[in-house]
Every structure is written in C-alpha cells, then in structure tokens.
Amino acid sequence: MSTRRRAGRPEPEVHRITSAPEPLADDLARRQHRYLWQMGVRVVCFVAAGLLWSHVPVAVSLALITAAAVLPYVAVLLANAGRERRDTSDVFFEAREIGPAPRHDELGNDR
C-alpha cells in the first residue's frame, strides 16, 4: 500500500475536535461552580470582618467588608462571560469584489 498522495486528488477538509466549543451543559456547570465559590468567599469575608472587628485594626475589617460588597458584581460579570469568548477570530463571511461589467461584445451581441 502506497502512502503517496495523488496529484490530481483534492485534499479532504479535516475538522479538529479541539476547535469545537465546550458543551453548553459543561459551560453552565463551570460558571455556576465558579459563582458559588466566589459567593462563598464573600460570606467568609463578612464573617471574618464581624469576628475580627475588635481584634485587628479597623482598616482590615473595612477591607473585608469592601471585598464582600464588590465580590457579587465581579462574580456576576464572570458568570455571564461564558460562551461568547472566542480563541480565534473566524470571519463569518468573505467580502467579495464585484468585477467590472462585461463589454458589449462579451455579452453575445453581434456589434
């Protein structure tokens, strides 16, 4: 059996599985998991700020409260940033140039 390619035969189009998008269910589960972890960190920040209020400088507790206030905004942004990200910039259409109009003698007229 020969491994050489024939010159006249066109190459078949090969699809790579690595370029396939992640399944929707997996994407949704990943984003929900990340969101729940971030909300868990938020709860820990609130509890730590309350428990440490009299034991650490007030600035530390205020930083924890600020982090707990900002985390929901960041978590929602990251949870909603899902399937629209693309690794490659595929163009959905190719712009084609319309050539010049044919001359009269090319239209089949006898002129």
C-alpha positions as CSV (number, residue, x, y, z in Angstrom):
1,M,0.0,0.0,0.0
2,S,1.4,3.3,-1.1
3,T,1.4,6.4,1.3
4,R,2.0,8.9,-1.5
5,R,-0.9,11.2,-2.4
6,R,-2.1,11.5,-5.9
7,A,-1.5,14.9,-7.6
8,G,-5.0,15.3,-9.1
9,R,-7.0,14.4,-5.9
10,P,-8.1,17.4,-3.7
11,E,-7.2,17.2,0.0
12,P,-10.3,16.4,2.2
13,E,-11.3,19.0,4.8
14,V,-10.1,17.9,8.2
15,H,-12.0,19.2,11.3
16,R,-10.2,19.4,14.6
17,I,-12.1,18.4,17.7
18,T,-10.1,20.9,19.7
19,S,-11.8,23.8,17.8
20,A,-15.2,22.5,18.8
21,P,-16.9,24.7,21.5
22,E,-17.4,23.3,25.0
23,P,-20.8,21.7,25.5
24,L,-23.4,24.1,26.9
25,A,-24.1,22.0,30.0
26,D,-20.4,21.8,30.9
27,D,-20.0,25.6,30.4
28,L,-23.1,26.3,32.6
29,A,-21.9,24.0,35.3
30,R,-18.4,25.5,35.3
31,R,-19.7,29.1,35.5
32,Q,-22.2,28.1,38.3
33,H,-19.4,26.4,40.2
34,R,-17.1,29.5,39.9
35,Y,-20.0,31.8,41.0
36,L,-20.8,29.7,44.1
37,W,-17.1,29.7,45.1
38,Q,-17.0,33.5,44.8
39,M,-20.2,33.8,46.9
40,G,-18.6,31.5,49.5
41,V,-15.6,33.8,49.7
42,R,-18.0,36.7,50.2
43,V,-19.6,35.0,53.1
44,V,-16.2,34.3,54.6
45,C,-15.3,37.9,54.2
46,F,-18.4,39.1,56.1
47,V,-18.0,36.5,58.9
48,A,-14.3,37.3,59.2
49,A,-15.0,41.1,59.3
50,G,-17.5,40.6,62.1
51,L,-15.4,38.2,64.2
52,L,-12.1,40.1,63.8
53,W,-13.6,43.6,64.3
54,S,-12.2,44.1,67.8
55,H,-9.1,42.0,67.3
56,V,-7.5,43.6,64.2
57,P,-7.2,47.2,63.0
58,V,-10.4,48.6,61.7
59,A,-8.9,49.0,58.2
60,V,-8.6,45.2,57.9
61,S,-12.3,44.7,58.7
62,L,-13.3,47.6,56.4
63,A,-11.2,46.0,53.6
64,L,-13.0,42.7,54.2
65,I,-16.4,44.4,54.1
66,T,-15.5,46.2,50.9
67,A,-14.3,42.9,49.3
68,A,-17.7,41.4,50.3
69,A,-19.5,44.3,48.7
70,V,-17.6,44.2,45.5
71,L,-17.5,40.4,45.0
72,P,-21.1,40.0,43.8
73,Y,-20.5,42.4,41.0
74,V,-17.4,40.7,39.9
75,A,-19.0,37.2,40.3
76,V,-21.9,38.1,38.1
77,L,-19.7,39.6,35.4
78,L,-17.5,36.4,35.4
79,A,-20.6,34.1,35.4
80,N,-22.2,35.9,32.5
81,A,-18.9,36.0,30.5
82,G,-19.3,32.5,29.0
83,R,-19.7,31.2,25.5
84,E,-19.2,34.5,23.7
85,R,-15.4,34.3,24.2
86,R,-13.6,33.1,21.1
87,D,-10.0,32.0,20.8
88,T,-9.9,32.6,17.0
89,S,-11.3,35.4,15.0
90,D,-13.3,33.5,12.4
91,V,-14.9,35.6,9.8
92,F,-18.4,34.5,9.0
93,F,-18.4,36.0,5.5
94,E,-15.8,36.9,3.0
95,A,-16.2,40.3,1.2
96,R,-16.1,39.7,-2.5
97,E,-15.4,42.4,-5.1
98,I,-17.8,42.7,-8.0
99,G,-15.7,42.9,-11.1
100,P,-16.3,45.4,-13.9
101,A,-19.2,45.0,-16.2
102,P,-18.5,42.9,-19.3
103,R,-18.1,44.6,-22.6
104,H,-20.9,44.5,-25.2
105,D,-19.1,42.0,-27.4
106,E,-18.7,39.6,-24.5
107,L,-22.5,39.6,-24.0
108,G,-23.0,37.7,-27.2
109,N,-24.2,40.7,-29.2
110,D,-23.0,41.0,-32.8
111,R,-21.7,44.5,-32.5
